[in-house]
Amino acid sequence: MRVLQISSEATPFAKTGGLADVAGALPDSLGRAGCDCTLVVPAYREVFEKDLPIKKTDMKFSIPVGKRNLEATVYSCFFPDQKHNVFLVGNTHCFDRDTLYGGAEDYTDNAERFIFFSRASLELAARQPQAFDIIHCHDWQTSLVPAYQKLLYQSWPTLSEARSVLTIHNVAYQGMFWHWDMLLTGFHWKYFNWQQLEFYGQLNMLKAGIVFADQLTTVSPTYAQEIQADPGGCGLEGVLAGRASDLTGIVNGIDVETWNPRTDELIPRHYSDNDVAQGKYTARVALAARLGHAAPDDRPLVAFVGRLAEQKGVSLVIDLLHRMAGSGNVRFVVLG
């Protein structure tokens, strides 16, 4: 089976959150399972600042974005133990920037940037010698891909028989833009309606993916249920409930090679199941020193790693802090 993975970020190329971990690890896991997998990500500035074996290919093509044509330059990257192909889509205007999506505020042209990337990814795939069976895209940044595949690229031999999958990592981020950005997509205005791309007068990219993808997945069975009701669906609960039979919750796993304490270079001491207590104690000592605390004792160490947002359960953490901090019998470390 040939699988095309399209993501706006993936480790080790670029990362802002958990999406990058999933998109970076899944292609290799699929490769080990026997799939012929290709990953496509943007060629951000930070990609070229890392020590990665990236090479420019001979592939170049123009992508229409509204009335402009933006040139896509394609790069490849291959690691010796890699089980999948990687292509990076470059364009100086879109991706030569300080951050992936913007700083305190999003870049005002994010619609243009990811319309370009979504369409360029399919153009790249259309030029491959073999057809793809599955097109798997992630979150709003690539949610136009299923719509493009069905509406504009259905006649391309390498894409015509493919089935599309959209994974929703966080339904709160929907890629909503003013309605005139519809002109940038290349779609006919007839698709800007309440059943397809329109959402309260705006262009909603995530909604487009929900409507046009053949199958939908999200990060757990519980979350799959939550997003089909208010307030979990963030306004898209009706659309998601309408696709309930095509929506599957799959619990995110971990990359057991990256998170292997036997080989992890980011921990102070390697350990296995034979000496886990010693290994974890060494890590606690190192963490205490880094935070300027006294050496650890027998008190439990409670850690929270995640965005300080209600969706991540931060209110539960705050309640726990209030109830337990006064006892002096526990230590908390919060990385927000």
QUIPE-V655920 format. One record per residue. N is the residue number from 0. PHI is phi in degrees with one decimal (999 if undefined). OMEGA is omega in degrees with one decimal (* if undefined). D_CENTER is the distance of its C-alpha to the mean C-alpha in Angstrom with 1 decimal. Layout:
n->{N | N}
phi->{PHI | PHI}
omega->{OMEGA | OMEGA}
d_center->{D_CENTER | D_CENTER}
This chain:
n->{0 | 1 | 2 | 3 | 4 | 5 | 6 | 7 | 8 | 9 | 10 | 11 | 12 | 13 | 14 | 15 | 16 | 17 | 18 | 19 | 20 | 21 | 22 | 23 | 24 | 25 | 26 | 27 | 28 | 29 | 30 | 31 | 32 | 33 | 34 | 35 | 36 | 37 | 38 | 39 | 40 | 41 | 42 | 43 | 44 | 45 | 46 | 47 | 48 | 49 | 50 | 51 | 52 | 53 | 54 | 55 | 56 | 57 | 58 | 59 | 60 | 61 | 62 | 63 | 64 | 65 | 66 | 67 | 68 | 69 | 70 | 71 | 72 | 73 | 74 | 75 | 76 | 77 | 78 | 79 | 80 | 81 | 82 | 83 | 84 | 85 | 86 | 87 | 88 | 89 | 90 | 91 | 92 | 93 | 94 | 95 | 96 | 97 | 98 | 99 | 100 | 101 | 102 | 103 | 104 | 105 | 106 | 107 | 108 | 109 | 110 | 111 | 112 | 113 | 114 | 115 | 116 | 117 | 118 | 119 | 120 | 121 | 122 | 123 | 124 | 125 | 126 | 127 | 128 | 129 | 130 | 131 | 132 | 133 | 134 | 135 | 136 | 137 | 138 | 139 | 140 | 141 | 142 | 143 | 144 | 145 | 146 | 147 | 148 | 149 | 150 | 151 | 152 | 153 | 154 | 155 | 156 | 157 | 158 | 159 | 160 | 161 | 162 | 163 | 164 | 165 | 166 | 167 | 168 | 169 | 170 | 171 | 172 | 173 | 174 | 175 | 176 | 177 | 178 | 179 | 180 | 181 | 182 | 183 | 184 | 185 | 186 | 187 | 188 | 189 | 190 | 191 | 192 | 193 | 194 | 195 | 196 | 197 | 198 | 199 | 200 | 201 | 202 | 203 | 204 | 205 | 206 | 207 | 208 | 209 | 210 | 211 | 212 | 213 | 214 | 215 | 216 | 217 | 218 | 219 | 220 | 221 | 222 | 223 | 224 | 225 | 226 | 227 | 228 | 229 | 230 | 231 | 232 | 233 | 234 | 235 | 236 | 237 | 238 | 239 | 240 | 241 | 242 | 243 | 244 | 245 | 246 | 247 | 248 | 249 | 250 | 251 | 252 | 253 | 254 | 255 | 256 | 257 | 258 | 259 | 260 | 261 | 262 | 263 | 264 | 265 | 266 | 267 | 268 | 269 | 270 | 271 | 272 | 273 | 274 | 275 | 276 | 277 | 278 | 279 | 280 | 281 | 282 | 283 | 284 | 285 | 286 | 287 | 288 | 289 | 290 | 291 | 292 | 293 | 294 | 295 | 296 | 297 | 298 | 299 | 300 | 301 | 302 | 303 | 304 | 305 | 306 | 307 | 308 | 309 | 310 | 311 | 312 | 313 | 314 | 315 | 316 | 317 | 318 | 319 | 320 | 321 | 322 | 323 | 324 | 325 | 326 | 327 | 328 | 329 | 330 | 331 | 332 | 333 | 334 | 335}
phi->{999 | -100.4 | -120.6 | -106.1 | -100.3 | -124.8 | -144.5 | -77.3 | -157.9 | -164.7 | -72.9 | -93.5 | -81.3 | -158.8 | -151.6 | -120.7 | -166.7 | -64.5 | -53.8 | -63.5 | -64.4 | -66.2 | -66.1 | -79.1 | -91.4 | -61.0 | -58.3 | -68.0 | -64.0 | -64.5 | -62.4 | -67.7 | -83.4 | 105.5 | -82.6 | -94.6 | -109.9 | -125.1 | -106.6 | -122.6 | -136.0 | -70.3 | -91.7 | -68.1 | -56.2 | -64.6 | -60.6 | -81.0 | -89.5 | -103.2 | -85.7 | -121.4 | -77.5 | -95.8 | -130.1 | -76.5 | -94.7 | -85.6 | -79.3 | -143.7 | -159.6 | -99.8 | -117.4 | -74.2 | -127.9 | 66.2 | -90.7 | -106.3 | -112.6 | -107.8 | -84.2 | -102.7 | -107.4 | -107.1 | -115.9 | -126.6 | -145.6 | -141.6 | -101.6 | -55.0 | -97.7 | -75.0 | -106.2 | -148.5 | -91.0 | -131.2 | -121.1 | -121.1 | -96.3 | -110.9 | -162.3 | -58.8 | -60.2 | -84.7 | -123.4 | -85.9 | -139.3 | -66.2 | -131.4 | -73.7 | -121.8 | 130.2 | -93.6 | -61.1 | -124.3 | -64.5 | -59.4 | -69.1 | -106.8 | -61.3 | -60.4 | -60.8 | -60.9 | -92.1 | -64.1 | -58.4 | -64.3 | -61.6 | -72.2 | -64.1 | -62.7 | -72.6 | -61.3 | -61.9 | -62.8 | -65.2 | -93.1 | -79.5 | -71.0 | -120.7 | -75.1 | -97.6 | -92.6 | -130.1 | -114.8 | -114.8 | -120.1 | -133.4 | 60.2 | -62.8 | -60.8 | -120.8 | -73.3 | -78.0 | -57.4 | -59.6 | -66.9 | -60.6 | -62.1 | -81.3 | -97.5 | -120.3 | -120.7 | -66.0 | -87.7 | -74.6 | -56.8 | -78.4 | -123.7 | -64.8 | -97.4 | -70.3 | -110.5 | -107.3 | -129.2 | -113.7 | -101.9 | -97.9 | -85.5 | -156.0 | -70.2 | -69.2 | -98.9 | -115.6 | 64.1 | -98.9 | -138.9 | -63.5 | -63.1 | -68.1 | -67.6 | -57.3 | -64.2 | -76.2 | -73.9 | 88.1 | -82.1 | -67.8 | -60.6 | -63.5 | -84.2 | -87.9 | -140.2 | -65.4 | -91.5 | -128.8 | -98.5 | -88.9 | -145.5 | 51.1 | 82.9 | -115.3 | -80.6 | -118.0 | -70.2 | -62.8 | -60.4 | -58.0 | -66.0 | -61.9 | -74.0 | -97.1 | -67.4 | -72.1 | -136.6 | -123.8 | -131.8 | -145.4 | -82.8 | -169.7 | -60.0 | -63.9 | -65.2 | -60.3 | -76.4 | -59.9 | -77.8 | -93.0 | -140.0 | -77.1 | -95.6 | -61.4 | -83.0 | 51.9 | 95.7 | -101.9 | -60.4 | -66.3 | -64.0 | -68.8 | -62.9 | -67.5 | -108.5 | -54.1 | -70.2 | -106.7 | -106.0 | -126.0 | -94.1 | -123.9 | -64.3 | -62.2 | -98.0 | -118.8 | -79.5 | -71.5 | -85.0 | -64.5 | -99.8 | -101.4 | -65.6 | -71.3 | -128.2 | -61.6 | -82.1 | -98.0 | -109.7 | -72.0 | -152.5 | -73.5 | -154.2 | -133.2 | -68.1 | -81.0 | -138.5 | -63.1 | -63.6 | -66.5 | -63.7 | -70.6 | -64.7 | -59.9 | -65.7 | -64.9 | -61.7 | -64.5 | -65.1 | -60.7 | -64.7 | -66.6 | -90.1 | 76.3 | -96.9 | -68.2 | -56.1 | -65.1 | -122.2 | -82.8 | -69.0 | -61.9 | -111.4 | -105.2 | -122.4 | -130.0 | -122.6 | 165.9 | -64.8 | -81.7 | -133.1 | -57.3 | -61.2 | -90.5 | 79.7 | -64.6 | -63.9 | -67.7 | -65.9 | -61.2 | -62.1 | -64.4 | -60.2 | -63.0 | -79.4 | -111.8 | -61.9 | -68.7 | -73.6 | 73.9 | -101.7 | -149.2 | -116.2 | -118.5 | -129.1 | -119.1 | -114.0 | -100.6}
omega->{178.7 | -174.8 | 175.3 | 176.9 | 179.8 | -177.1 | 178.9 | 175.9 | 178.7 | 174.5 | 3.6 | -171.3 | -178.9 | -176.1 | 166.7 | -177.4 | -174.6 | 176.4 | -177.8 | 179.0 | -179.8 | -176.9 | 178.5 | -175.4 | -174.2 | -179.3 | 179.3 | 177.1 | 176.7 | 177.7 | 178.6 | 178.7 | 176.4 | 178.4 | 172.1 | -169.2 | 176.0 | 178.0 | 176.5 | 178.8 | 176.1 | 176.0 | 179.1 | 177.2 | -175.0 | 177.6 | -177.0 | 177.4 | 179.4 | 179.8 | -177.8 | -178.5 | -177.0 | 178.9 | 176.0 | 176.8 | 177.2 | -176.3 | 172.9 | 177.2 | -179.4 | 179.2 | 175.9 | 175.5 | -171.8 | -179.4 | -178.4 | 169.9 | 178.3 | -177.1 | 176.2 | 172.8 | -173.8 | 176.4 | 174.9 | 178.4 | -179.4 | 174.6 | -175.9 | -177.6 | -174.9 | -179.0 | -178.9 | 177.4 | 177.1 | 171.4 | 177.0 | -179.1 | -177.4 | 170.6 | -173.9 | -178.7 | -174.3 | -166.1 | 177.4 | -174.0 | -176.0 | -177.7 | -175.9 | -173.0 | -175.7 | -179.6 | 177.9 | 175.1 | 178.6 | 171.6 | -176.3 | -179.3 | 179.5 | 176.2 | 179.8 | -176.3 | -174.4 | 164.2 | 177.3 | -176.2 | -178.9 | -178.3 | 178.5 | 179.2 | 177.9 | 175.5 | 177.8 | -179.6 | -179.1 | -179.1 | 178.2 | -175.0 | -178.4 | -178.8 | 175.4 | 177.6 | -176.7 | 170.8 | -175.1 | 179.9 | -169.9 | 171.8 | -170.0 | -173.6 | 179.4 | -176.2 | 174.5 | -176.7 | 178.5 | 178.0 | 177.5 | -177.4 | -177.6 | -171.6 | -174.5 | -173.6 | -176.3 | -177.5 | -179.9 | -175.0 | -176.7 | -176.6 | -169.6 | -177.7 | -175.9 | 172.6 | -172.8 | 177.0 | 173.3 | 173.3 | 178.5 | 179.3 | 179.3 | -174.6 | 179.8 | 178.8 | -168.3 | -178.8 | -179.8 | -176.8 | -176.9 | -168.3 | -178.8 | 175.3 | 173.2 | 179.7 | -179.3 | -172.2 | -173.2 | 177.3 | 174.3 | -179.5 | -178.6 | 179.0 | 176.4 | -179.5 | -171.6 | 179.8 | -174.9 | -171.4 | -175.8 | 178.2 | -178.1 | 175.3 | -179.6 | 171.5 | -179.5 | -175.1 | 179.4 | 178.1 | 178.2 | 179.2 | 179.2 | -177.7 | -169.8 | -180.0 | 178.6 | 178.1 | 179.0 | 172.4 | 173.0 | -160.4 | 175.6 | 175.3 | 179.0 | -179.6 | 177.5 | 177.0 | -177.5 | -174.1 | 176.1 | -180.0 | 175.8 | 6.1 | -173.1 | -177.7 | 177.7 | 178.4 | -178.5 | -176.7 | 179.3 | 178.6 | -179.0 | 177.3 | 176.9 | 177.8 | -173.5 | -177.7 | 179.8 | -175.5 | -177.9 | 174.6 | -179.6 | -177.7 | 176.5 | 173.3 | 176.4 | 173.2 | -173.1 | 174.4 | 178.7 | -175.9 | 179.8 | -177.4 | 175.6 | -172.9 | -174.8 | -177.9 | -177.0 | 176.4 | -172.8 | -177.6 | 175.3 | 177.2 | 179.0 | 179.3 | 179.4 | -178.1 | -175.5 | -178.4 | 179.6 | -179.9 | -179.4 | 177.7 | 177.2 | 178.6 | 178.8 | 177.8 | -179.2 | 179.3 | 179.3 | 179.3 | -179.0 | -178.9 | 179.4 | 179.7 | 173.7 | 179.1 | -177.1 | 177.0 | -176.3 | -179.9 | 177.4 | 174.4 | -179.0 | -177.4 | 175.0 | 177.6 | -179.6 | 176.9 | 178.8 | -176.4 | -178.8 | -178.0 | 179.6 | 177.5 | -176.6 | 178.2 | 176.8 | 178.8 | 179.8 | 178.7 | 178.8 | 178.3 | -179.1 | -174.4 | -172.1 | -174.0 | -177.2 | -177.4 | -178.1 | -176.3 | -178.3 | 175.5 | -179.7 | 170.6 | -178.4 | 174.6 | -175.5 | *}
d_center->{22.0 | 20.0 | 16.2 | 14.1 | 10.4 | 8.8 | 5.5 | 6.1 | 5.6 | 6.7 | 9.8 | 12.6 | 12.0 | 10.2 | 8.6 | 8.9 | 7.6 | 6.8 | 3.1 | 5.0 | 7.7 | 6.8 | 5.8 | 8.8 | 11.1 | 10.9 | 12.6 | 15.3 | 16.0 | 16.4 | 18.6 | 20.7 | 21.1 | 22.7 | 20.1 | 20.1 | 16.4 | 15.2 | 11.9 | 11.6 | 10.0 | 11.9 | 14.8 | 14.6 | 17.8 | 16.6 | 15.9 | 19.6 | 20.7 | 19.6 | 21.9 | 20.0 | 21.9 | 20.7 | 23.3 | 23.8 | 24.5 | 27.1 | 24.7 | 25.0 | 24.9 | 25.0 | 22.7 | 24.5 | 22.9 | 25.6 | 28.8 | 27.4 | 26.3 | 23.6 | 23.9 | 21.0 | 21.7 | 20.1 | 19.7 | 19.3 | 18.7 | 20.3 | 20.9 | 24.1 | 22.6 | 19.6 | 19.5 | 17.3 | 17.5 | 15.3 | 15.8 | 14.9 | 15.9 | 18.0 | 19.8 | 21.6 | 21.7 | 18.0 | 16.4 | 19.4 | 18.7 | 18.7 | 15.2 | 11.9 | 12.5 | 15.9 | 17.8 | 19.6 | 19.2 | 16.6 | 17.9 | 20.3 | 19.3 | 15.5 | 16.5 | 18.4 | 15.8 | 13.1 | 15.9 | 17.0 | 13.9 | 13.4 | 17.1 | 17.4 | 15.0 | 17.4 | 20.4 | 19.4 | 19.1 | 22.4 | 24.1 | 23.4 | 26.6 | 25.4 | 23.8 | 20.5 | 20.6 | 17.1 | 14.4 | 11.0 | 8.4 | 5.3 | 6.2 | 9.2 | 8.5 | 9.1 | 11.1 | 14.3 | 14.0 | 15.8 | 18.4 | 19.0 | 19.5 | 22.0 | 23.8 | 24.0 | 23.3 | 24.9 | 27.9 | 26.2 | 27.3 | 24.1 | 22.1 | 24.8 | 24.6 | 20.9 | 19.3 | 15.9 | 13.3 | 10.7 | 8.6 | 8.7 | 7.1 | 9.4 | 12.1 | 13.6 | 11.4 | 12.8 | 13.4 | 17.1 | 19.6 | 23.3 | 24.9 | 26.2 | 22.7 | 23.2 | 25.6 | 22.9 | 21.1 | 24.2 | 24.5 | 27.9 | 28.5 | 29.4 | 25.7 | 25.5 | 26.9 | 26.1 | 25.2 | 22.6 | 21.0 | 23.1 | 22.5 | 25.5 | 26.3 | 22.9 | 20.4 | 17.5 | 14.6 | 12.8 | 16.4 | 16.8 | 14.1 | 15.7 | 19.0 | 18.7 | 16.4 | 18.7 | 16.9 | 14.4 | 12.7 | 11.4 | 11.3 | 15.2 | 18.4 | 19.4 | 16.4 | 17.0 | 20.5 | 19.8 | 17.9 | 20.8 | 23.2 | 23.8 | 22.5 | 19.4 | 18.4 | 18.7 | 21.0 | 19.2 | 20.9 | 23.5 | 21.3 | 19.3 | 22.7 | 23.9 | 21.3 | 21.9 | 23.3 | 20.2 | 17.8 | 17.1 | 15.8 | 14.8 | 14.8 | 12.1 | 14.1 | 14.4 | 14.9 | 18.7 | 19.5 | 17.5 | 18.7 | 22.2 | 25.0 | 27.3 | 25.5 | 23.1 | 24.4 | 23.1 | 25.5 | 29.2 | 30.6 | 29.5 | 30.5 | 30.5 | 31.7 | 35.2 | 34.9 | 31.9 | 34.1 | 35.1 | 31.6 | 30.2 | 33.3 | 32.9 | 29.3 | 30.8 | 33.5 | 31.2 | 29.0 | 32.2 | 33.5 | 30.4 | 30.6 | 34.3 | 35.3 | 38.2 | 37.7 | 36.2 | 38.7 | 38.6 | 36.7 | 33.3 | 30.3 | 27.6 | 24.2 | 21.3 | 17.9 | 15.6 | 15.5 | 19.1 | 18.4 | 20.2 | 17.1 | 16.9 | 20.6 | 21.9 | 25.1 | 25.9 | 25.6 | 27.9 | 30.3 | 30.4 | 31.1 | 34.0 | 35.5 | 35.3 | 35.4 | 39.1 | 40.1 | 39.3 | 38.4 | 34.7 | 32.4 | 29.0 | 26.3 | 23.5 | 20.5 | 18.8}
